[in-house]
């Protein structure tokens, strides 16, 4: 994206849920940073402020007192008719009540959930997955040889999906259902879909609930060394004061598992795909990676910054306050636009360029910051680095075919390529 593109961009053409805009929103975000760092956008029947500058976004997400995370992930005001349909659906299918846990909870409730989940999702548990992730990545890398492949379907979906399924002890014969549940869990996030589609997706989520409720109940009498058993057994010590030593309820556990499913699956698929696109467009970086496999970590970090699969996240002002130089009134909805912050010219030199050797490589906030920092960040990094090591160790080059038109999801929250056709070639 050039400065000319930014200059010619008209912010009057920006639409938060416009699929055409979401194919490449970065010129709009650059224009906002320059001219309107708090940009008022239409969210249906209300207005929301998009926060675009890096420092403002950091200040916003670190101020959990002034800005609440208690929001609806869809980002779109819901009609009474849809609410009634959802209630009827949950009653008919005996779904578990939706509860606000880590992502959409505030302190002190958030602290309780986070401490409990940290005890279940330990570094030891993540590191224990490394051999299995290596095995999965190795098998998938073998499978992309010999001609054009859709990288999304052949590698980027099955690696993180299978890895998180292993972590949750989902058997291979349920992987198709697992992927469907994951897709339906994010179907309405940051995008405008019909009420019928929302009800259909919610029905799938209830199916997911019943499956994992059954698995959790089974572990009460027959525990395993896995995340599900850890969630069942996690307690907060009484020394934590008012937080108590209560166990998680079934609804809370199901909410957390659903968040782990999405965080450990969908976002990693998107950054994996974008990484391969970037490397195919920069063959010199692929060769440097082959020559020095230790570069996988910095290549991964730069790709995470540029792709920022979780583009933005909502907050709600709990009092009259300020963001940067601007007043924000109580009750105002804002979006911390991580995708914009990660291309802020004040923080990253030549921010739209893929440069794994740049200074301040880890200054990006693709995983958020503060108390809501992504719980699955270490797992995502592990999968991405392992994938790069396995692929670059086998193939001398990766290239894009002429069949690509680079379609992105029409979501301002979760954005990634739907399809990417590439050719991996081995050296003679």
C-alpha positions in Angstrom: 0.0 0.0 0.0 1.5 3.3 -1.1 1.1 6.8 0.2 -0.7 7.7 -3.0 -3.3 5.0 -2.2 -3.8 6.5 1.3 -4.1 10.0 -0.1 -6.7 9.0 -2.6 -8.8 7.1 -0.1 -12.1 8.7 0.8 -13.3 7.9 4.4 -16.9 8.6 3.3 -16.7 5.3 1.5 -15.8 3.4 4.6 -18.3 0.9 6.0 -17.5 -1.3 9.0 -19.4 -4.2 7.6 -18.8 -3.5 3.9 -17.3 -6.7 2.3 -15.5 -4.6 -0.3 -13.9 -2.5 2.4 -12.8 -5.5 4.4 -11.0 -7.0 1.4 -8.3 -4.4 2.1 -9.1 -1.9 4.9 -5.5 -0.7 5.5 -5.6 2.4 3.4 -8.7 3.5 5.3 -7.0 2.9 8.7 -3.9 4.8 7.5 -6.2 7.7 6.5 -7.9 7.6 9.9 -4.6 7.6 11.8 -3.6 10.7 9.9 -6.9 12.6 9.9 -9.4 11.1 12.4 -7.7 8.8 14.9 -11.0 8.3 16.6 -13.2 7.6 13.6 -17.0 7.4 14.0 -18.4 4.5 12.1 -22.0 3.2 11.6 -22.8 0.0 13.5 -26.4 -0.4 12.3 -28.6 1.8 14.5 -25.8 3.2 16.7 -22.3 4.7 16.2 -19.0 3.3 17.3 -15.6 5.0 17.5 -12.7 3.2 15.8 -9.5 3.8 17.7 -6.6 3.6 15.2 -3.3 4.8 16.6 -0.9 2.4 18.3 -0.5 4.4 21.6 -4.2 5.1 21.9 -5.0 1.4 21.4 -2.5 0.3 24.0 -3.7 2.9 26.5 -7.3 1.8 25.8 -6.8 -2.0 26.3 -4.7 -1.4 29.4 -7.4 0.7 31.1 -9.8 -2.0 32.1 -11.4 0.3 34.7 -12.5 3.0 32.2 -13.3 0.6 29.4 -15.4 -2.5 29.9 -15.0 -5.7 27.9 -18.6 -6.7 28.6 -20.0 -6.7 25.0 -21.7 -8.8 22.4 -19.2 -10.4 20.0 -21.4 -10.0 17.0 -21.0 -6.2 17.1 -24.4 -5.6 15.6 -27.5 -4.6 17.6 -29.9 -7.6 17.9 -33.6 -7.3 17.2 -36.2 -8.5 19.8 -37.4 -11.0 17.3 -34.0 -12.6 17.1 -33.7 -12.6 20.9 -37.0 -14.4 21.1 -36.0 -17.0 18.5 -32.7 -17.6 20.3 -34.5 -18.1 23.6 -36.9 -20.6 22.0 -34.0 -22.4 20.4 -32.1 -22.8 23.7 -35.3 -24.0 25.4 -36.1 -26.5 22.7 -32.6 -27.9 22.4 -31.7 -27.6 26.1 -28.7 -25.4 25.5 -26.6 -24.1 28.3 -26.9 -20.4 29.1 -24.3 -18.2 27.5 -22.1 -16.6 30.1 -19.4 -13.9 29.9 -16.1 -15.5 30.8 -12.5 -14.4 29.9 -13.0 -12.5 26.7 -16.1 -10.5 27.6 -15.8 -10.4 31.4 -14.5 -7.6 33.6 -12.7 -7.7 36.9 -13.0 -9.3 39.4 -14.9 -12.0 37.5 -12.3 -12.0 34.7 -9.5 -12.5 37.2 -11.3 -15.5 38.6 -11.7 -17.1 35.2 -8.2 -16.3 34.0 -6.6 -17.7 37.1 -8.6 -20.9 36.8 -7.8 -21.3 33.1 -4.2 -20.5 33.6 -4.0 -23.5 35.9 -5.5 -25.7 33.2 -3.7 -24.1 30.2 -0.2 -24.2 31.6 3.1 -23.8 29.7 3.7 -27.4 30.5 0.5 -28.4 28.8 1.4 -26.3 25.7 4.9 -27.7 25.6 3.5 -31.2 25.9 1.7 -30.6 22.6 5.0 -29.8 20.7 5.8 -33.4 19.6 2.3 -33.9 18.3 2.2 -30.6 16.6 5.5 -31.5 14.9 4.1 -34.8 13.8 0.9 -33.2 12.4 2.9 -30.5 10.6 5.3 -33.0 9.1 2.6 -35.2 7.7 0.8 -32.2 6.3 4.0 -30.8 4.8 4.5 -34.1 3.0 1.0 -33.8 1.5 1.4 -30.5 -0.3 4.1 -31.8 -2.7 3.4 -32.3 -6.3 1.3 -29.5 -7.8 -1.0 -26.6 -7.0 -2.7 -26.9 -3.6 -5.2 -24.8 -1.7 -3.0 -24.1 1.3 -6.0 -23.2 3.5 -7.6 -26.6 3.0 -4.4 -28.7 2.8 -2.5 -27.2 5.7 -3.7 -24.0 7.4 -7.0 -25.5 8.6 -5.9 -29.0 9.6 -2.8 -28.1 11.6 -4.3 -25.9 14.3 -7.7 -27.7 14.2 -6.1 -31.1 14.8 -3.8 -29.6 17.4 -6.5 -28.0 19.5 -8.6 -31.1 19.0 -5.8 -33.2 20.5 -5.5 -30.8 23.4 -9.2 -31.3 24.1 -9.1 -35.1 23.4 -11.5 -34.9 20.4 -11.2 -38.2 18.5 -10.4 -38.2 14.7 -13.9 -39.3 13.8 -15.3 -36.1 15.2 -12.9 -33.7 13.5 -15.5 -32.8 10.8 -18.0 -31.8 13.5 -15.3 -30.0 15.4 -14.5 -27.8 12.4 -18.2 -27.1 11.8 -18.7 -26.1 15.4 -15.7 -23.8 15.2 -16.9 -22.2 11.9 -20.4 -21.7 13.4 -19.0 -20.2 16.6 -17.5 -17.3 14.7 -20.1 -17.1 11.9 -21.6 -13.8 13.3 -18.4 -12.2 14.7 -17.7 -8.8 13.1 -19.9 -9.5 10.0 -23.5 -8.9 8.9 -25.3 -12.2 8.4 -29.1 -12.9 8.3 -31.0 -13.8 11.4 -31.7 -17.3 9.9 -28.0 -17.9 9.6 -27.4 -16.7 13.2 -30.0 -19.2 14.5 -28.5 -22.0 12.4 -25.1 -21.3 13.8 -26.4 -21.1 17.4 -28.0 -24.5 16.9 -24.6 -25.9 16.0 -23.1 -24.2 19.1 -25.7 -26.0 21.3 -24.6 -29.3 19.6 -21.0 -28.4 20.6 -22.2 -27.8 24.1 -23.9 -31.2 24.5 -20.8 -33.0 23.2 -18.4 -31.3 25.6 -20.8 -31.4 28.5 -20.9 -35.2 28.1 -17.1 -35.3 27.9 -16.7 -33.2 31.1 -19.2 -35.3 33.0 -17.3 -38.5 32.0 -14.1 -37.0 33.5 -15.7 -36.5 36.9 -15.5 -40.3 37.4 -12.7 -41.0 35.0 -10.3 -38.1 34.8 -7.6 -37.8 32.2 -4.4 -35.8 31.9 -6.0 -33.2 29.6 -7.4 -29.7 29.6 -10.9 -30.8 30.3 -9.9 -32.6 33.5 -7.8 -29.6 34.4 -10.9 -27.3 34.0 -12.9 -29.6 36.2 -10.3 -29.7 38.9 -9.1 -26.1 38.9 -9.7 -24.2 42.1 -8.6 -20.8 43.3 -6.9 -20.9 46.7 -8.7 -19.2 49.6 -5.7 -17.0 50.0 -7.0 -15.2 46.9 -9.5 -13.5 49.1 -12.9 -12.5 47.7 -12.4 -14.7 44.6 -13.1 -17.8 46.7 -12.3 -21.4 45.9 -15.3 -22.3 43.7 -15.1 -24.6 40.8 -16.3 -23.5 37.3 -19.9 -24.2 36.4 -20.8 -26.3 33.4 -21.8 -23.1 31.5 -18.6 -21.4 32.4 -16.5 -24.4 31.3 -18.3 -24.6 28.0 -17.8 -20.9 27.3 -14.1 -21.2 28.0 -13.8 -24.3 25.8 -15.5 -22.5 23.0 -13.1 -19.6 23.3 -10.1 -22.0 23.4 -11.5 -23.6 20.2 -11.7 -20.3 18.3 -8.5 -18.8 19.7 -6.6 -22.0 19.1 -8.0 -22.7 15.7 -9.5 -20.0 13.5 -7.0 -17.2 14.1 -4.0 -19.5 13.6 -5.4 -20.7 10.3 -5.6 -17.1 9.1 -2.1 -16.2 10.1 -0.6 -19.4 8.7 -2.2 -18.6 5.3 -1.1 -15.0 5.3 2.5 -16.1 6.2 2.7 -18.4 3.2 1.3 -15.6 0.9 4.0 -13.2 2.2 6.8 -15.7 1.7 5.6 -16.6 -1.8 5.6 -12.9 -2.6 9.1 -12.6 -1.1 11.2 -15.5 -2.3 14.4 -14.0 -0.9 12.8 -14.4 2.6 12.0 -18.0 1.9 15.6 -18.7 0.9 16.9 -16.9 4.0 14.6 -19.1 6.1 15.9 -22.2 4.4 19.5 -21.1 5.0 18.8 -20.3 8.6 15.8 -22.1 10.2 16.2 -20.1 13.4 14.7 -17.2 11.4 11.3 -18.9 11.7 10.5 -17.1 14.9 11.1 -13.6 13.5 9.4 -14.5 10.2 6.4 -15.7 12.2 6.3 -12.5 14.4 6.4 -10.2 11.4 3.7 -12.2 9.7 1.6 -12.0 12.8 2.0 -8.2 12.9 1.0 -7.8 9.2 -1.9 -10.2 9.3 -3.4 -9.4 12.7 -6.1 -12.0 12.3 -8.1 -10.6 15.2 -8.4 -7.2 13.6 -10.2 -5.4 16.4 -12.1 -5.8 19.7 -14.9 -3.9 21.3 -14.8 -1.9 24.6 -17.5 0.3 26.2 -16.6 3.4 28.2 -17.7 3.0 31.8 -17.4 6.8 32.6 -16.6 10.1 30.8 -12.9 9.7 29.9 -10.4 10.5 27.2 -8.6 8.6 24.5 -5.5 10.5 23.4 -6.6 14.1 22.8 -10.3 13.3 22.5 -13.1 13.2 25.0 -15.2 10.0 25.2 -18.6 10.0 27.0 -19.8 7.2 29.2 -21.6 4.4 27.4 -19.7 5.0 24.1 -18.7 1.8 22.2 -15.2 1.8 20.8 -13.2 -0.6 18.8 -9.5 -1.1 19.6 -8.4 -1.6 16.0 -5.3 -3.8 16.4 -4.9 -4.1 12.6 -4.4 -0.3 12.4 -2.2 -0.1 15.4 0.1 -2.7 14.0 0.7 -0.6 10.9 1.2 2.7 12.7 4.0 4.7 11.0 4.9 6.2 14.4 5.9 2.8 15.7 6.9 0.7 12.7 9.2 2.1 9.9 7.7 1.4 6.5 4.9 -0.5 8.2 3.3 -2.2 5.1 6.6 -3.9 4.2 7.3 -7.5 5.2 10.6 -7.2 7.0 11.4 -9.9 9.5 14.6 -8.0 10.4 12.9 -4.8 11.5 13.6 -3.2 14.8 10.9 -3.5 17.5 9.6 -6.7 15.9 7.6 -7.6 19.0 6.0 -4.2 19.5 2.9 -5.4 17.7 -0.3 -6.0 19.7 -1.9 -8.7 17.5 -2.5 -10.8 20.7 -3.8 -7.8 22.6 -2.3 -6.5 25.8 -3.0 -6.3 29.5 -5.4 -8.6 31.3 -7.1 -9.8 28.1 -3.8 -10.8 26.4 -4.5 -13.9 24.3 -4.3 -17.1 26.3 -3.4 -19.0 23.1 -0.6 -16.8 22.0 2.1 -19.3 22.8 0.3 -22.1 21.1 -0.2 -20.0 18.0 3.5 -19.2 17.9 4.5 -22.8 18.4 2.3 -24.0 15.5 3.5 -21.2 13.2 7.2 -21.7 13.9 6.8 -25.5 13.6 5.0 -25.2 10.3 7.7 -22.8 8.9 10.5 -25.2 9.9 8.8 -28.2 8.4 7.8 -26.6 5.1 11.1 -24.6 4.5 13.1 -27.7 5.4 11.4 -29.7 2.6 10.8 -27.2 -0.2 13.2 -25.0 -2.1 10.5 -22.5 -3.0 6.9 -21.6 -2.7 5.0 -19.6 -5.4 1.5 -18.3 -6.0 -0.5 -19.6 -9.0 -2.4 -17.3 -11.4 -5.7 -18.6 -10.0 -5.5 -16.5 -6.9 -7.8 -13.5 -6.4 -7.1 -13.3 -2.6 -10.6 -13.3 -1.2 -10.7 -12.3 2.5 -13.4 -12.9 5.1 -15.9 -10.0 5.2 -15.3 -9.4 8.9 -13.6 -6.5 10.6 -12.9 -8.7 13.7 -11.7 -12.0 12.2 -10.1 -11.4 8.8 -8.2 -14.0 6.8 -7.9 -15.5 3.3 -10.5 -18.0 2.3 -8.4 -19.6 -0.4 -4.7 -19.5 -1.4 -3.4 -21.7 -4.2 0.4 -22.3 -4.1 3.0 -24.6 -5.5 5.8 -25.9 -3.3 8.8 -27.1 -5.2 11.7 -29.3 -4.1 15.3 -28.7 -5.3 16.5 -30.9 -8.2 
